[in-house]
Amino acid sequence: MATARPVVSVYQFDTPTEKAETVPMPHVLMSPLRPDLVRYIHTNVSKNKRQAISVGAKVGYETAASSWGTGRAVARVPRAPGGGTHRAGQGTFGNMCRGGGMFNPTKTWRRWHRRVNVTQKRHAVATALAASSLPPLVMARGHRVGEVAELPLVVSDGIEAIQKTKQAVETLKKLGCAEEMQRILDSKKVRAGKGKMRNRRYTMRRGPLVVYSEDNGIVRAMRNIPGVETACVTRLNLLKLAPGGNFGRFIIWTEGAFKKLGEIYGTLKSGAPLKKNYHLPRAEMENADLDRIINSTEVQSVLRPKLEAPKKFEMKRNALKNKAEMEKLNPGSTEERELRRKCREQGSAEQKAAAASKKTRVQASKEHNKKHKKGDDSFYKTLMKAFEAKAKAAEEKEAEGEDDE
């Protein structure tokens, strides 16, 4: 539901600080919000004021051109006749040629207009009216309603009798629309594109929409105020209630128009007395708080317990290929690897230190060998001497055996 306030205040048009009375909230202003429906209906309805336009039937083909045929090393596209000018011999007719006809030329019998379902149009209007009574949506659309006393803003019927624009501007300022009107004036810009040459040179934001019940001069008084529009309550138009397909327009109601809303749209139970075979749209859900519904005892009591997520095991990583894994198993491996890399860099301090260490190690090895491995005292040579002694003894034994024979 858009809003559920039972009554709305009516303010005096000449002294807005005073409340004249209160009126009940019409049921149409409690309709469910359907931005998708508003945008769809606005798109189709806005097409119904278009006028047919197309390219001329003969445009691009008003030249007595013919192809030069083959054998002249040029394309076979038709060419302009004559001589002595740049135009002679230029390609014509083709959509790829300068001055030629367009591909698939537009026709005046295009399907310009759209048939729109009447009930859907009425639902869209009801939704747009409901959105106009919600300050967040009105402010989201860009309207400055910080100084407005209340939304929906209802003013006494005396405003319908205003004759002068000056008086109308003063009334709007008293109602708290000064900031809104200044926003409209500041938004005036030169239109981008060729529309600036076609009697629509400037663009401007939309301001408040004044809805009246009876025109006693209000239309004439308001028509020259930038951004301000008027509409009769019996002929509400979605193009004005939701400009650009975005609902939430700032609407100023007269008391008579506000009361007539109830007469036109009625209630959910009675239907709309002045709209044949129409009932106000109902919300799909009375309570749209899904979290509250799902977490309620009634719903949770019939649900099965929550499933525990299956236990997941981390994939085993090869420490020889994965540096992070190696760092876990061998802390400091990253620093060692970095040190080895730096030792290979020519001219680096680490490389010089490694070279000096190697030199020292080689020198120490040489000194050790010189001291402990003199001539025949080495382990290998001592080992080989043992084999030599056995071999010599065996040879002597064989020699003695031969002598005895």
C-alpha positions as CSV (number, residue, x, y, z in Angstrom):
1,M,0.0,0.0,0.0
2,A,1.3,3.4,-0.9
3,T,0.0,5.3,2.1
4,A,-2.5,4.7,4.8
5,R,-3.1,8.1,6.4
6,P,-6.9,8.5,7.1
7,V,-7.2,12.2,6.5
8,V,-5.4,15.0,4.6
9,S,-5.2,18.7,5.6
10,V,-6.7,21.4,3.4
11,Y,-4.7,24.7,3.5
12,Q,-6.0,28.2,2.7
13,F,-4.7,29.3,-0.7
14,D,-4.1,32.9,0.5
15,T,-2.8,32.1,4.0
16,P,-1.2,28.6,3.7
17,T,-0.2,28.5,7.4
18,E,-3.9,28.1,8.2
19,K,-5.7,24.7,7.8
20,A,-9.2,25.1,6.7
21,E,-10.3,21.5,7.3
22,T,-9.4,17.9,6.8
23,V,-10.7,15.5,4.1
24,P,-10.5,11.7,3.9
25,M,-7.7,10.2,1.9
26,P,-9.1,8.8,-1.4
27,H,-8.5,5.1,-1.9
28,V,-6.9,5.7,-5.3
29,L,-3.9,7.3,-3.5
30,M,-3.4,4.0,-1.7
31,S,-3.0,1.9,-4.9
32,P,0.0,-0.4,-5.2
33,L,3.0,1.0,-7.0
34,R,3.7,-0.4,-10.5
35,P,6.6,1.4,-12.1
36,D,6.8,-1.2,-14.8
37,L,3.2,-0.6,-15.9
38,V,3.6,3.1,-15.8
39,R,6.7,3.0,-18.1
40,Y,5.0,0.6,-20.5
41,I,1.8,2.6,-20.8
42,H,3.7,5.9,-21.1
43,T,5.9,4.5,-23.9
44,N,2.8,3.4,-25.9
45,V,0.6,6.4,-25.2
46,S,3.3,8.9,-26.1
47,K,3.5,7.4,-29.6
48,N,-0.1,8.4,-30.3
49,K,0.6,12.1,-31.0
50,R,3.2,11.4,-33.7
51,Q,2.6,12.6,-37.3
52,A,3.6,10.6,-40.3
53,I,7.0,11.5,-41.9
54,S,9.1,9.8,-44.5
55,V,11.5,10.4,-47.3
56,G,10.1,11.4,-50.7
57,A,9.4,8.6,-53.2
58,K,11.6,10.2,-55.9
59,V,14.4,11.5,-53.7
60,G,17.7,10.2,-55.0
61,Y,16.3,9.0,-58.4
62,E,15.6,12.4,-60.1
63,T,18.6,12.0,-62.5
64,A,18.7,10.6,-66.0
65,A,21.5,8.3,-65.1
66,S,22.6,5.0,-66.6
67,S,25.5,2.6,-66.2
68,W,28.6,2.8,-68.4
69,G,28.6,-0.9,-68.6
70,T,31.6,-3.2,-68.4
71,G,35.0,-2.7,-70.0
72,R,35.8,0.7,-68.6
73,A,37.4,-0.4,-65.4
74,V,34.8,1.3,-63.2
75,A,31.9,0.1,-61.2
76,R,28.6,-0.6,-63.0
77,V,26.7,1.8,-60.8
78,P,24.5,4.3,-62.7
79,R,26.3,7.5,-63.4
80,A,25.1,11.1,-63.9
81,P,25.1,12.2,-67.6
82,G,26.6,15.2,-69.2
83,G,30.1,16.8,-69.1
84,G,31.9,19.9,-68.1
85,T,31.0,19.7,-64.4
86,H,32.1,17.6,-61.4
87,R,28.6,16.0,-61.3
88,A,29.0,14.4,-64.7
89,G,30.1,10.8,-64.3
90,Q,29.4,10.6,-60.5
91,G,27.6,7.6,-59.2
92,T,23.9,8.0,-58.5
93,F,20.8,6.0,-57.4
94,G,22.8,3.7,-55.1
95,N,22.5,4.1,-51.3
96,M,26.4,4.1,-51.2
97,C,26.5,7.1,-53.6
98,R,26.4,10.8,-52.7
99,G,23.0,12.1,-53.5
100,G,21.6,8.7,-54.1
101,G,18.5,7.1,-52.7
102,M,18.5,5.6,-49.2
103,F,18.3,1.9,-48.4
104,N,14.9,0.8,-47.4
105,P,13.3,4.2,-47.6
106,T,10.9,5.1,-44.8
107,K,7.1,5.2,-45.6
108,T,4.2,7.2,-44.3
109,W,2.2,4.1,-43.7
110,R,4.4,2.9,-40.9
111,R,2.6,1.8,-37.8
112,W,2.9,5.1,-35.9
113,H,0.3,4.7,-33.2
114,R,-0.4,2.0,-30.6
115,R,-3.6,0.7,-29.2
116,V,-3.4,0.7,-25.3
117,N,-5.7,-1.3,-23.1
118,V,-8.0,1.0,-21.2
119,T,-7.9,-0.8,-17.9
120,Q,-4.1,-0.8,-18.0
121,K,-4.2,3.0,-18.7
122,R,-6.4,3.5,-15.7
123,H,-4.2,1.3,-13.5
124,A,-1.2,3.3,-14.6
125,V,-2.9,6.6,-13.7
126,A,-3.9,5.2,-10.3
127,T,-0.3,4.1,-9.6
128,A,1.0,7.5,-10.7
129,L,-1.4,9.3,-8.3
130,A,-0.4,7.1,-5.4
131,A,3.3,7.7,-6.0
132,S,2.6,11.5,-6.0
133,S,1.6,11.3,-2.4
134,L,4.9,9.7,-1.2
135,P,7.6,12.3,-0.4
136,P,10.5,9.9,-1.1
137,L,9.3,9.2,-4.6
138,V,8.5,12.9,-5.3
139,M,12.0,13.9,-4.1
140,A,13.6,11.1,-6.0
141,R,12.1,12.5,-9.1
142,G,14.0,15.7,-8.5
143,H,11.3,18.0,-7.0
144,R,12.2,20.3,-4.2
145,V,9.5,19.8,-1.6
146,G,11.5,20.6,1.5
147,E,9.3,23.6,2.4
148,V,6.0,22.1,1.5
149,A,3.8,21.5,4.5
150,E,2.3,18.1,3.5
151,L,2.0,15.6,0.7
152,P,-0.5,15.3,-0.9
153,L,-0.8,19.1,-0.9
154,V,-4.5,20.2,-0.9
155,V,-5.5,23.8,-1.2
156,S,-8.8,25.5,-0.8
157,D,-11.0,26.0,-3.8
158,G,-10.3,29.8,-3.8
159,I,-7.2,29.1,-5.9
160,E,-9.3,28.1,-8.9
161,A,-10.6,31.7,-9.1
162,I,-7.1,33.3,-9.5
163,Q,-7.0,35.4,-12.7
164,K,-3.5,36.9,-12.7
165,T,-0.2,35.1,-13.1
166,K,1.5,37.4,-10.6
167,Q,-1.1,36.3,-8.0
168,A,-0.6,32.7,-8.9
169,V,3.2,33.0,-8.5
170,E,2.8,34.5,-5.0
171,T,0.4,31.7,-4.0
172,L,2.8,29.0,-5.2
173,K,5.6,30.7,-3.2
174,K,3.5,30.8,-0.1
175,L,2.8,27.1,-0.5
176,G,6.5,26.4,-0.3
177,C,7.2,26.0,-4.0
178,A,9.8,28.8,-4.3
179,E,12.8,26.4,-4.3
180,E,11.0,24.2,-6.9
181,M,10.3,27.2,-9.2
182,Q,13.9,28.4,-9.0
183,R,15.1,24.9,-9.9
184,I,13.0,25.0,-13.0
185,L,14.4,28.4,-14.0
186,D,17.9,27.2,-13.5
187,S,17.3,24.1,-15.6
188,K,16.6,26.0,-18.9
189,K,19.2,24.8,-21.4
190,V,19.6,25.0,-25.2
191,R,18.5,21.7,-26.7
192,A,21.2,19.4,-28.0
193,G,20.6,18.4,-31.7
194,K,18.6,19.8,-34.5
195,G,15.5,20.4,-32.4
196,K,16.9,23.8,-31.6
197,M,16.2,24.8,-35.2
198,R,12.6,23.4,-35.1
199,N,10.8,25.7,-32.7
200,R,11.9,23.7,-29.6
201,R,15.1,25.4,-28.9
202,Y,15.1,25.1,-25.1
203,T,14.6,22.3,-22.6
204,M,13.3,22.7,-19.1
205,R,12.5,20.5,-16.1
206,R,8.9,19.8,-15.2
207,G,7.5,21.6,-12.1
208,P,4.3,21.1,-10.0
209,L,1.1,20.0,-11.6
210,V,-2.0,21.9,-10.4
211,V,-5.1,19.7,-10.5
212,Y,-8.4,21.6,-10.4
213,S,-12.0,20.7,-10.4
214,E,-13.5,23.8,-12.2
215,D,-11.6,26.3,-14.2
216,N,-12.5,29.8,-13.0
217,G,-9.3,31.4,-14.4
218,I,-6.7,29.1,-12.9
219,V,-5.6,27.7,-16.3
220,R,-5.0,31.2,-17.7
221,A,-3.2,32.3,-14.6
222,M,-0.9,29.3,-14.5
223,R,-0.1,28.8,-18.1
224,N,2.8,31.3,-18.4
225,I,4.7,30.1,-15.3
226,P,7.7,28.1,-16.4
227,G,7.4,24.4,-15.6
228,V,3.9,24.7,-14.0
229,E,1.1,22.7,-15.7
230,T,-2.6,22.4,-15.0
231,A,-5.0,19.4,-15.4
232,C,-8.6,18.8,-14.8
233,V,-9.3,16.0,-12.3
234,T,-11.8,14.4,-14.7
235,R,-9.2,14.3,-17.5
236,L,-6.0,13.2,-15.8
237,N,-3.3,12.2,-18.3
238,L,-0.4,9.8,-17.6
239,L,1.9,11.9,-19.8
240,K,1.5,14.7,-17.2
241,L,1.3,12.6,-14.1
242,A,4.5,10.7,-15.0
243,P,6.6,12.7,-17.4
244,G,9.3,10.5,-19.1
245,G,7.6,7.4,-17.7
246,N,8.8,8.1,-14.1
247,F,6.1,8.5,-11.5
248,G,6.3,10.7,-8.4
249,R,5.3,14.2,-9.8
250,F,4.7,17.0,-7.4
251,I,0.9,17.6,-7.5
252,I,-1.0,20.5,-6.0
253,W,-4.7,19.6,-5.5
254,T,-7.6,21.9,-5.1
255,E,-10.1,20.8,-2.5
256,G,-12.9,20.1,-5.0
257,A,-10.6,18.0,-7.2
258,F,-9.3,16.0,-4.2
259,K,-12.9,15.2,-3.1
260,K,-13.8,14.3,-6.6
261,L,-11.1,11.7,-6.7
262,G,-13.2,9.6,-4.4
263,E,-16.3,10.0,-6.5
264,I,-14.4,9.0,-9.7
265,Y,-12.4,6.0,-8.4
266,G,-14.5,4.9,-5.5
267,T,-13.2,2.2,-3.2
268,L,-11.9,-1.4,-3.6
269,K,-15.3,-2.7,-2.6
270,S,-17.6,-0.4,-4.5
271,G,-15.6,-0.1,-7.7
272,A,-15.3,3.1,-9.7
273,P,-18.7,4.8,-10.2
274,L,-17.6,7.1,-13.0
275,K,-15.4,4.5,-14.9
276,K,-17.4,1.7,-16.4
277,N,-16.3,-1.9,-15.4
278,Y,-13.3,-0.6,-13.5
279,H,-12.0,-1.5,-10.1
280,L,-8.9,-0.1,-8.4
281,P,-5.8,-2.4,-8.5
282,R,-5.2,-4.6,-5.5
283,A,-1.8,-5.2,-4.0
284,E,-0.4,-8.7,-4.6
285,M,0.7,-8.9,-1.0
286,E,-1.0,-7.1,1.9
287,N,2.3,-7.3,3.8
288,A,5.3,-6.8,1.6
289,D,7.8,-7.4,4.4
290,L,9.3,-10.7,3.1
291,D,11.9,-11.0,5.9
292,R,9.2,-10.8,8.5
293,I,7.0,-13.4,6.7
294,I,9.9,-15.9,6.2
295,N,11.2,-15.6,9.7
296,S,7.7,-15.8,11.3
297,T,7.0,-18.7,13.6
298,E,4.2,-20.0,11.3
299,V,6.6,-20.4,8.4
300,Q,9.7,-21.6,10.3
301,S,7.7,-24.2,12.2
302,V,7.0,-26.2,9.0
303,L,10.4,-25.9,7.4
304,R,13.0,-28.7,7.6
305,P,16.2,-27.9,9.5
306,K,18.9,-26.1,7.7
307,L,21.3,-28.4,5.9
308,E,24.9,-28.3,7.0
309,A,27.3,-27.4,4.2
310,P,29.5,-30.4,3.2
311,K,33.0,-30.3,4.6
312,K,35.5,-29.1,2.1
313,F,39.1,-30.1,2.0
314,E,41.8,-27.8,0.8
315,M,43.6,-29.0,-2.3
316,K,47.1,-30.3,-1.7
317,R,49.8,-28.1,-3.2
318,N,53.2,-29.1,-4.4
319,A,55.8,-27.3,-2.3
320,L,58.4,-27.6,-5.0
321,K,56.1,-25.6,-7.4
322,N,54.2,-23.5,-4.9
323,K,56.4,-20.9,-3.3
324,A,53.8,-20.0,-0.6
325,E,53.5,-23.7,0.4
326,M,57.3,-24.0,0.6
327,E,57.5,-21.0,2.8
328,K,55.0,-22.7,5.2
329,L,57.1,-25.9,5.3
330,N,60.5,-24.2,5.3
331,P,60.3,-20.7,6.7
332,G,63.0,-18.5,5.3
333,S,63.1,-20.3,1.9
334,T,61.9,-17.1,0.2
335,E,64.8,-15.1,1.6
336,E,67.2,-17.9,0.7
337,R,66.0,-18.0,-2.9
338,E,66.2,-14.2,-3.1
339,L,69.7,-14.3,-1.7
340,R,70.7,-16.9,-4.4
341,R,69.3,-14.8,-7.1
342,K,71.3,-11.8,-5.9
343,C,74.4,-13.9,-5.7
344,R,74.1,-14.5,-9.5
345,E,73.9,-10.8,-10.3
346,Q,77.2,-9.4,-11.5
347,G,78.6,-6.6,-9.3
348,S,76.1,-7.0,-6.4
349,A,77.3,-7.0,-2.8
350,E,75.9,-10.5,-2.3
351,Q,77.8,-11.8,-5.4
352,K,81.1,-10.3,-4.1
353,A,80.5,-11.8,-0.7
354,A,79.8,-15.3,-2.2
355,A,83.0,-15.0,-4.4
356,A,85.0,-14.1,-1.3
357,S,83.5,-17.0,0.7
358,K,84.3,-19.5,-2.1
359,K,87.8,-18.2,-2.4
360,T,88.3,-18.6,1.4
361,R,86.9,-22.1,1.3
362,V,89.1,-23.2,-1.6
363,Q,92.2,-21.7,0.2
364,A,91.3,-23.6,3.4
365,S,90.9,-26.8,1.5
366,K,94.3,-26.4,-0.1
367,E,95.9,-25.8,3.2
368,H,94.2,-28.8,4.7
369,N,95.3,-31.1,1.8
370,K,98.8,-29.7,2.0
371,K,99.0,-30.5,5.7
372,H,97.2,-33.8,6.0
373,K,97.6,-35.4,2.6
374,K,101.4,-35.5,1.9
375,G,102.6,-37.8,-1.0
376,D,101.8,-41.4,-0.3
377,D,99.9,-40.9,2.9
378,S,96.6,-40.2,1.2
379,F,93.7,-42.6,1.9
380,Y,93.4,-43.8,-1.7
381,K,97.1,-44.5,-2.1
382,T,97.3,-46.3,1.2
383,L,94.3,-48.4,0.2
384,M,95.8,-49.2,-3.2
385,K,99.1,-50.3,-1.5
386,A,97.3,-53.0,0.4
387,F,96.0,-54.4,-2.9
388,E,99.5,-54.2,-4.4
389,A,101.0,-56.1,-1.5
390,K,98.5,-59.0,-1.8
391,A,98.9,-59.1,-5.6
392,K,102.8,-59.3,-5.1
393,A,102.5,-62.1,-2.5
394,A,100.3,-64.1,-4.9
395,E,102.7,-63.7,-7.7
396,E,105.6,-64.9,-5.5
397,K,103.6,-67.9,-4.5
398,E,102.9,-68.8,-8.1
399,A,106.5,-68.3,-9.0
400,E,107.6,-70.8,-6.2
401,G,105.2,-73.4,-7.4
402,E,106.6,-73.2,-10.9
403,D,110.2,-73.6,-9.5
404,D,109.2,-76.8,-7.6
405,E,107.9,-78.4,-10.8
